[in-house]
Amino acid sequence: MANQPIKVKISSHNIRVRLGDENKRKVISSLVGITNFTDLYDVDIENLNENKDNYVVVYSNTLGRFTIVDPDAVLSAASTSTGPQPGLPSDFTTVLDNFLDNKIDVDAGFF
């Protein structure tokens, strides 16, 4: 069996691996059964319901999986002043600055 070619064929949902030119040794792996995102092994999404509508999927390095989180948690994480991407993106803050201009009234009190 030394130096025999390994042939890999991928078609639709099947992966076929063959050692050598003969059809005697075949390994067939089927991806059938993975029809939903939640069926993937590295996705940890439990208890999906109407209360989690519009939640976002993020990768958790701690868990080693993708999880679903409240979008507020994403904004809070983005607004921190430390980490790999500190602070909100400048284009985002510019839009907020323009949109909220003269719409927030802050009373500084008396001095």
C-alpha positions in Angstrom: 0.0 0.0 0.0 3.0 2.3 0.1 2.9 5.3 -2.3 -0.7 4.7 -3.3 -2.5 7.8 -4.3 -5.3 9.1 -2.0 -8.2 10.4 -4.0 -10.8 12.7 -2.4 -14.1 13.5 -4.1 -16.6 16.0 -2.7 -20.1 16.1 -4.2 -23.2 17.7 -2.7 -23.2 16.4 0.9 -20.8 13.5 0.6 -17.0 13.3 1.0 -15.4 10.1 -0.5 -11.8 9.2 0.2 -10.2 6.4 -1.7 -6.7 4.8 -1.2 -5.2 3.6 -4.4 -7.0 3.1 -7.7 -9.2 0.2 -6.5 -12.7 0.7 -5.1 -12.1 -1.8 -2.3 -11.1 0.7 0.4 -13.5 3.5 0.6 -14.4 5.9 3.4 -17.6 7.8 3.0 -18.5 10.6 5.3 -21.9 12.2 4.9 -22.8 15.7 6.1 -26.4 14.8 6.0 -28.0 15.7 9.3 -26.5 19.2 9.6 -29.4 21.2 8.4 -29.3 24.0 10.9 -26.6 26.4 12.2 -27.3 25.1 15.7 -26.4 21.5 14.6 -22.7 22.4 14.2 -20.4 21.1 16.9 -18.9 24.5 17.7 -22.2 26.4 18.2 -23.6 26.7 21.7 -27.1 28.1 21.3 -29.7 26.9 23.7 -33.2 27.9 24.5 -33.9 29.9 21.4 -37.3 31.7 21.7 -39.0 34.9 20.9 -37.2 36.7 23.8 -33.9 36.1 21.9 -35.1 37.6 18.6 -32.5 39.9 17.1 -29.7 38.5 19.3 -26.3 38.2 17.7 -23.9 35.3 17.3 -20.3 35.8 18.7 -17.3 33.6 19.2 -16.4 32.9 22.8 -12.7 32.1 23.2 -13.3 30.9 26.7 -15.9 28.3 25.6 -14.3 27.7 22.2 -17.7 28.0 20.6 -20.0 30.4 19.0 -22.7 31.6 21.3 -25.8 33.9 21.1 -25.7 37.1 23.1 -27.8 40.2 23.7 -26.7 43.0 21.2 -26.3 45.3 24.2 -23.4 43.2 25.4 -21.7 43.7 22.0 -22.1 47.5 22.3 -20.8 47.4 25.9 -17.8 45.3 24.9 -17.1 47.7 22.0 -17.3 50.7 24.2 -14.6 49.6 26.6 -11.3 51.6 26.6 -9.1 48.5 26.7 -8.7 45.3 24.7 -7.9 44.6 21.1 -10.2 47.2 19.7 -10.7 49.9 22.4 -13.6 52.3 22.0 -16.4 52.6 19.5 -15.4 53.1 15.9 -15.1 56.8 15.0 -17.6 56.5 12.1 -20.1 55.2 14.5 -19.6 57.9 17.1 -19.7 60.6 14.4 -23.1 59.3 13.3 -24.3 59.4 16.9 -22.9 62.9 17.4 -24.7 64.2 14.3 -27.9 62.3 15.1 -28.1 63.4 18.7 -27.0 67.0 18.2 -29.4 69.3 20.0 -31.6 66.3 21.0 -30.1 65.7 24.5 -30.6 68.5 27.0 -28.1 68.3 29.9 -28.6 70.6 32.7 -25.3 71.3 34.5 -27.0 73.1 37.4 -25.7 76.2 39.1 -22.1 77.3 39.8 
